[in-house]
Amino acid sequence: MSESVSEAESAGSAEIAGRAEPPAESPAEPHAPSEPASEPAAPAPLNLPRTPTGDAEVDARLARLADADHLATDGHVEVYEDVHRGLRDALTALDGRPGPPVPSPSYERSRS
């Protein structure tokens, strides 16, 4: 490289450096939309498969989740809370059912 720089080149560089050009946008920066979005998209079903559990009450609660597919996002909370409450009630009911008899402590000692 030559260390001597002509005056014309120096002047040209200074002139270019002094210009106020808008910075080029980088591809990673999001672009502001030229027009605001008119309306949000309509709710669309997710069409997620729901595998039956074999328990009619639980299956009915899970089927209720499909109601959220036709609601705006702010309506989902009510459906989710209703389903959650129903599933919690179904689990609580399991605690009230009598289970198999528990072996007595003497049974365990006699097997030893």
C-alpha positions in Angstrom: 0.0 0.0 0.0 1.1 3.5 -0.6 1.3 5.7 2.4 1.1 8.9 0.4 -2.5 9.9 -0.2 -3.2 12.5 -2.8 -5.1 15.7 -1.8 -7.9 14.8 -4.1 -8.4 11.4 -2.4 -8.2 13.0 1.0 -10.7 15.7 0.1 -13.0 13.0 -1.4 -12.8 10.9 1.7 -13.6 13.9 3.9 -16.4 14.9 1.7 -17.9 11.4 1.8 -17.4 11.1 5.6 -19.2 14.5 6.1 -22.3 13.5 4.2 -25.3 12.6 6.4 -26.7 9.5 4.7 -29.3 7.5 6.4 -27.9 4.3 7.8 -28.7 1.2 5.8 -31.2 -1.1 7.5 -29.8 -4.4 8.6 -31.9 -7.5 7.6 -32.2 -8.5 11.3 -34.1 -5.4 12.2 -37.9 -5.6 12.0 -39.5 -3.4 9.5 -42.3 -1.1 10.7 -45.5 -1.8 8.7 -46.4 1.0 6.3 -50.1 0.7 7.2 -51.5 -0.5 10.6 -53.2 -3.9 10.5 -56.9 -3.4 10.0 -58.3 -6.3 12.1 -56.9 -9.4 13.8 -57.3 -12.7 12.2 -60.5 -14.6 13.1 -60.2 -17.5 15.5 -59.2 -20.8 13.8 -59.5 -24.3 15.2 -56.2 -25.9 16.2 -57.6 -29.4 15.3 -55.5 -31.1 18.0 -56.4 -34.8 18.4 -57.9 -35.7 21.7 -57.4 -39.3 22.6 -60.3 -40.8 24.6 -59.4 -41.7 28.2 -62.1 -44.2 28.8 -63.7 -42.1 31.5 -66.8 -40.4 30.2 -66.6 -37.4 32.6 -63.0 -36.7 31.7 -63.6 -37.2 28.0 -66.5 -34.7 28.2 -64.3 -32.1 29.9 -61.5 -32.6 27.3 -64.1 -32.3 24.5 -65.1 -28.9 26.0 -61.6 -27.6 25.1 -62.9 -27.5 21.4 -65.1 -24.6 22.5 -62.0 -22.4 22.8 -61.3 -22.9 19.1 -64.3 -20.6 18.1 -63.6 -17.9 20.7 -61.2 -14.9 20.6 -58.2 -15.3 22.8 -59.8 -13.4 25.7 -62.6 -16.0 25.8 -60.2 -18.9 26.3 -59.6 -18.3 30.0 -63.2 -19.1 30.9 -63.2 -22.4 28.9 -59.8 -23.4 30.4 -60.9 -22.6 33.9 -64.1 -24.6 33.5 -62.3 -27.6 32.1 -59.7 -27.4 34.9 -62.4 -27.2 37.6 -64.1 -30.2 36.1 -61.0 -32.3 35.9 -60.0 -31.3 39.4 -63.5 -32.4 40.6 -63.1 -35.7 38.8 -59.8 -36.3 40.5 -61.2 -35.3 43.9 -64.1 -37.8 43.4 -61.5 -40.6 42.9 -60.3 -39.9 46.5 -63.8 -40.5 47.8 -64.2 -43.9 46.2 -63.3 -46.9 48.3 -60.2 -48.6 47.0 -59.0 -52.2 47.4 -58.7 -53.3 51.1 -55.4 -52.5 52.7 -53.7 -55.6 54.1 -53.5 -55.6 57.9 -50.1 -55.4 59.6 -50.5 -59.0 60.9 -50.8 -60.2 57.3 -47.4 -58.7 56.4 -45.8 -60.3 59.5 -47.2 -63.7 58.8 -45.7 -63.7 55.3 -42.2 -63.0 56.6 
